[in-house]
Amino acid sequence: MRQLTSLDAQFLGVETSSTYGHVGGLAVYDPSTAPGGTLEIGDVCRMVSERLHMLPPFRWRLVEVAALDELETAVCGKRATAAKGRRPSARTPA
């Protein structure tokens, strides 16, 4: 399990049902350099699928974790004061 980076947490923090924190990109492909001189969407999807294992962040999933005060209450029977109200999220490999 990994803790989110501050940048990842910021992107999640700004997202609501009407505001998205997505980042987009545009790539221009020259089909004349592709095998056979054509490049279809299926070709791009296949190429990405073949290389996805090299990008671990794309296999991670968000999970909700208990706040530190909730963990201390469950384990020790008392509430932590320093971490009160924190709700960190974490990512784990799929």
Residue, then its C-alpha position, 0 to 999 in steps of 0.5 A: m500500500r502506498q500513500l498518495t503523493s501531494l499532487d495526486a491528493q490535490f487532483l482528487g481534492v478538486e474533483t466534484s460531480s461538476t469539476y473534473g481534475h483530468v489531464g488530457g493530451l494529444a498525439v499526432y501519428d503518421p500512419s505512413t511510418a506504421p507497418g503496412g502504412t495504416l494505423e487504426i485505433g485497434d493498433v494503438c490499443r494493442m500497443v498500449s496494452e502490450r506496454l501497460h505492465m511497464l507503468p505500475p501507476f496505471r495498475w494501482r487502485l484507490v482505497e479508502v483507509a481509516a483515519l489515524d484516530e479511528l485506528e488508535t481507537a480500534v487498537c488502543g481503545k482511546r482516540a488520537t488527538a494529533a491526527k483527528g479528522r485525517r482521512p488519507s487515501a492510498r493506492t495499491p497494485a491491482 
